[in-house]
Amino acid sequence: MADDPVDPTDEQASDEDRLEPTDLVRRSRVVLRAGILMLGAGTSGLRVREVMEAVARSIGIQQLDAQVTFTQIVLTVGRRGLFRTHVGETRPGVNADRIARLHQLSHELPAHESAEQIDRRLDKIEQHAFCYPSWLLVMLVAVACASVAILANGGWREVLAVLPASAIAYGLHRLLTRLQFNQLAVVLTSAALASALYVGFAQLLTLTLGAPSDRFAAGFVCASIFLIPGFPLVTAGLDLTRLDLDTGVPRMTYAAMVVLAIAIGVWLVASLTGVSPDPVGPLNGPPVLVWSAIVAASFLAVFGWATMFNAPLWTAVASGVVAIFGNLVRQLLLDNGIKPHVAIFAACVVMGLGCALAARWFSMTKIIMTVPTLLVVIPGSSALRTLIYFDRTDINAAIESGVSTALVVVAMVAGLSGARMLTDPEWTFTRSHQ
């Protein structure tokens, strides 16, 4: 039987395979994988580059250039005069425990490590189970939302209405996310459900007790506060502070779209039910009781939010403690007539410095501590009031509320960035990452 004719294309492919620097390709893929895991966990572009640089040094990559965006990395590596470019893509997400593990890996890598060994370590990080079971997360998130209702001057009736409403809405949000529905549609649906359930449970309490609560509006937004995109919002601000526009601008755009979806979902329910957007007065009662409630609510709100981000237990506890001090500073300044955005700036500086100290003392990761602490100062209610005032054609009130919301957001980012510049040279100075 005659031999089959040799396909010249096969011979050409074989020659190309022999010329291909497979060892460099294998090493560069490990570097890219570490960066993609870090980016997909929700951290800033700077930290993504730091992890990739640490892996590259360990496996002998001599030159690394990376363009990091919100969901994509374009990586070019060089070794012994050879260069290769890889592109990786991921979906937006948050996993604080993965950020901490990758951060720890980047600091523990030896001077010389094989690509295969690092790949195996990345496998363990990627496959690591979540820190908390789903049923516990539902309970903790509900407690966090109810705690925010207290910080928004809600009473015990608002707390009782927020608890089941946020628990059911968060459970649905997790289910729809797991089924990979459109993310903005999931956010809008979850916000509308949380708000509608809050109204329903509040009405049940009214029917039971015979009179409506004068603090009903305080808990209305809080039932859906778990949807606030904390990580994209904070990391976008930090990226923009370092003029990392490729990462910061799309991240901020994404956060703005999520916030808009939340606002629309809550606004739909508010329009149908006629909820008043006007702010509620401060809590009444003995000062010791009021301040004790503020302290407890500050801790529980941030602790629950941190666990939702899959932060390790002691990191979540540390975040809650730092939030107590930051929120006390804010409350004291507000009680003394200081403008809200100035008080929030000071609170964010205190929380940023507190997170930096705790991270240094207890070997924790700053970013996964910093983001949850912001829950005590996020202007969710004022953002919703802006939309409702516009819907009611009360333009003056809408502009006033909108400007107030914008000032608070700027104050948050400025406060955290200022604290970073005081504690982290990477934010204080502009350095090249080569």
N, C-alpha and C positions, 0 to 999 in steps of 0.2 A: 504494500500500500504506500503511495507516495506521501512524502511529508507535506503537511499543510504549509502553504506559502506564508512567509513572515510578513506581518503587517508593518510597514515602515513607521506608522504612527506609534506602535508599541515600542519600537526601537528608540524613537525620539523621546517618548515618555520615560523610558529607562535611563537614557542619558541625562534628562532633566532631574530625575530622582537622585542620580549620583552627584550632580552638581548642587543640589539643594542642601543648605546648611541645617540639617534636621535637628542638630543639637541646639542651635540658636533658636530655632522655631519652637522647640519643646520648652526651653527656658522662658522665652517671651510669652508663651501661652500661660505659664504659671503666674508670671507677673500680672498679666491682664486679668486672669481669674481672681487674684487677690483684690485688684482694684474694683472689678465688677461686683464682688461680694460686698465690699465696703460701700460702694455707691448705692447698691440696691438696699442696703440697710438704712440709708437715709442721712448719712453724715455729710459734712461740707467737702468741697472740692479739695481744699488743702489737706485734709486728713486722708482722702483717697490717694493723693499723690505721695504722701508720706509713707503709707503702707506699701505702695508699689516700689518706691525707692528703696525701702528696707529689704524687700524680697529681692530686688535686682542686685543690690550689693552682695547679698548672701550667696547668690548663685552665679556671681561673676559677670553680670552684665555691666559693661563699662560705660555705656551712654544710654540715657532714657529721656525721651520727650513724650509728654502726654497731654492731649487736649481733652479735658473733662467737661462734659455738659451735664444736664440734669439726668438723662437716661442713657448716655453713650460715652464711651471712651475710645479715642483714637490714639493708639500707642505705637511709637517707633523706638526700637531698641537697636543698639550697636555693640559689636564685640569683634575685636581683631580685624577691623576694617569692613566687616559685613553688617548690613542693616536689614531689618525686617519690620513691616508695619502690620498691625492687627487692629481690628475694630470689634468692640464688644458692646452689647446693648442689654439693658435691664429694664424692669418696670418699677415705677415709684412704689416705695414701701418703707416700713419702719421696723427695725429689729434692734433694740438697744443692746441686748445681750450679745448679738453678733458683732456689733461695733466694738464692744468692750473686749471680746475675744480676739478680734483681728488687731485691735490696738495693742493688746498684750503680746500677740504673736510678733508684731513688728519690733517690739522691744526685747524679745527673747531670742531672736534668730542669731545663730552663731556667725562668725565671720565667713565661714565656708559651709554651705549646705547644698545638697543635691536637689534638683528640681523635683525628683520623685518623692523625696522625703517631705518637702514643703507641700506638694500636691496632696499627700496623705493627711497632713495636718489640716489643710483646707477642707478635705472631705469631712473630717470630724467636726469642724466648725459649722459647715453647711448642714450637716445631718443632725446637729445637736437639737434636742427637743426643746420646746418652749418652756419657760420657767413656771408657768401657771396653767392649770386646767381651765377649760372654757367656762365651766359653771362658776368657778371662783372669780374669773375675770368679770363675768356679768354682774356679780354681786359687788365687786370692788368699784366697777365703773358707775353703778347706780349710787353707791355711797359717795363717790366723788362728785357726781352731778348734784346730789342733794346737799352736799357741803358747799358747793358753789352757790346754791340757792340761799344758804345762810349768809354767805359773803355778799350776796346781792340784796341783803336786808329782807329776805323772806323769813316767815315764821314757821312754826311746827307743821301747820297745815300744808304749806308749800313743800316742805320736806317730804311729807307723807304722799303727796301727789307726784313729786318728781321721782321718787324711788322706783315704783313699778313702771312708770312711763319710760324712763331711761333704760331700765333693764330690758324691757320687751323690745324697744327700738334698737338697742345695741345688739341683742341677739339676732334680730332680723338683719341688721347691717353685716354681721359676721357671716350669716348664711348666704346673703346675696353676693358678698365679696368672694366667698369660696366658690360660688357658682359662676364667677367671672362675668357678672353683668357690668354694663357700662358704669364706670366709677362715679361720674357726676350724677347719673340717674339714681344710683344707690344712695348717694349722699342726700339728694333732694328728697327721695322717698323716706329715708330714715328720719330726716329733720321734720318732715310733715307728720309722720307717724308719732314721733316723740311729742311734738307740740299738741297734736290732737288728743293723744292719750292723757297728757297732763291736764288739758281742759276737762276731759271726761272724768278723771279721778277727782279733780278739784270740785266738779259739780256734784259728785257723789258725796263728798264731805260736806258741801253746802246743804244738800238735801238732808243729810244725817243730823247736822248741827243746827239747821234752820236759818242761818244767816251767812252771806258771802264774806270772804276774807278781804280786808282792805289792802292786803299785800299780794293779791293774786298774781299781778303782773311780774313780781320779782322772780318767780320760778319758771315763767313761761319759756324763756330762752335757755335756762339751765338744763332742761330736760334733754336738749340736743347738743350741749356743750362738748360732749365727747367727740364730736365730728370736727372740731377745730383742727386744722392742719398745723399742729405745733412745730413738728420737726422741719417741714419745708419752709415755714415762715421764719423760724429762727436761723436756720442754716443759710437761707437766702439773704437775710440781713447781714450775717457774718461774711458771706462770700462777697456781697456788694461793698462791704466795708474795706475789703482788701482789693477792690476793683477787679474781682474775678467775675467778669460780666458773662462769660460763656456759661457758667454754672448758676450765678445768682439771678439773672434776668428770667430764664425759663422756670427756675424754681419759684420765684416770686409770682410769676404769671400763673403757675399751677395752683399755688396757695390762694391767690385771689379768686380763681375760678371755683375752687372748693368752697371758699367763704361765701361767694355769690350764690352757689347752689344751696347752701345752708339757709341763707337769708331768704331766698325765694320759697323754699319749703316751709319755713316758719311763717313768712309773710302770708302765704296762702291760707294757713289756718287762722292767722290773726285777722285777716280780712273777712273770713266767714264768721268768726265768733265775736268780732268787735272788741278784741282785747285792747285796752288802753296802753299806749307806748310810754306814757309819762313815768318818770322815775319814782321809786318808792322811797319814803323817808327812812332815816336810820332806825335801827332796832331800839325798842324801849325796854327798860328794866334796870335792875341794879347793875352798876358798872362792872362789878366782879363777874356777874353772870354773863353779861354781854361780851366782855373781853375773853372770858373762858371759851365761849362759843366761837369767837373769831379764831382763837388759837387752835382749837380742835378742828374746826372746819378747814383752816389753812393746811394743816397737816394731812387730814384725810383726803382732801381734794387732790393735792399733789401726789400723795402716795398712790391713790387709785389710778390717776392718769399715768404715773410712771409704770405701774404694773401693766396697764393697757399697752404701753410701748415695749413690753417684755424686758424691762429693766430688772437686773438682779435684785434680790430682796433688800440687801443692806444699802444698795445704791438708792432704791426707792425710799427707804427710811431716811437716809441722809438728805435727799431732795426735799422731803416733807419738813424736816427740821429747819433747813435753810429757808424754806418758804415762810415759815412762821416769823422769822426775824425780818424778812423782806416785807411781809404784809403788815407787820406791826409798825414798821417805819412809815409805810404808806398811810395807814390809818391815823397815826399820830400827826403826820403832816396835814392830812385832810381836815382833821379836827381843829387844827390851828389856822385854817383858812388858806392853806397853800393850794394853788391850782392843781387839778388832777394830773395833768401831763407832767408837771414838775415833780409831784409826789411819786408818780410811777417811774420817772427817770431815776430818782434817788433809790427807790425800792429795787429796781433792776440792777443798779450798781452794787447795792448790798448783796443781792442774790448772786450776781456774777462773781463777786469776790468770795462769798461764802462757798460757792461751788468749787472755785479754784483751790481754796484752802482745804476743803474736805477731800477733793481729789488728790491733793498732794499728801495729806496726812494718812489717808486710808487707801491709797493706790487705786483710786477709782477713775473713771473716764468722765471728763468735764461735760462734754456735750450732752451725754445721756442724763446728767444731773440737771443741767441748765434748763432744758426745754420744759420738763414738767412743772418747774417752779413758776413758770409764766402763767399758769392757769389762774392764779390768784389776781392777776392784773389784766387779763385779756378783756378788751372792750366789746364783748359780744352783745350786751344789751344796747349799747349806744349805736352799734352798727345796724341792729334791727330797727331801732327807733328812726334812724335816717330813712330807711326804705319805707316804713309805714307813713312817716310824715310826707314823703314824696307822693305816696299813693293817695293821701288825703289832700293833696295840693297845698299843704302848709309849707310853702317854699322856705320861708325864713327859719322855721324850726328845723326843717330838714338840713339846710345849709349849716346851721349852728351845730346840730348833732353830728353831721358829716365831718366838719372841721375838727370838732372835739375828738372824734374817732381817729382821724388821721394823725392828729398831734400825739395821741396816746400810742399809736403804733410806732411813730417815729421815736418817741421817748423810750419805748421798750427796746428797740434796736440800738439806739444810741447808748442807753444805759448798759446793755450787755456788751456792746462793742467796746465801750470805755473800760469796763471791767476786764475784758480780754486784753486790751492794750496795756493795762497795768500789770497783768500777770503772765502774759505769754509773748515772748519776743517775736514770734512768727506773725503776730498781729501788729506789733509796735513798729517793726521794720519791714521794708520790702526786700525780699530775698529771692534770688533765682533758684529754681529747682532743676538742676542739671545733674 
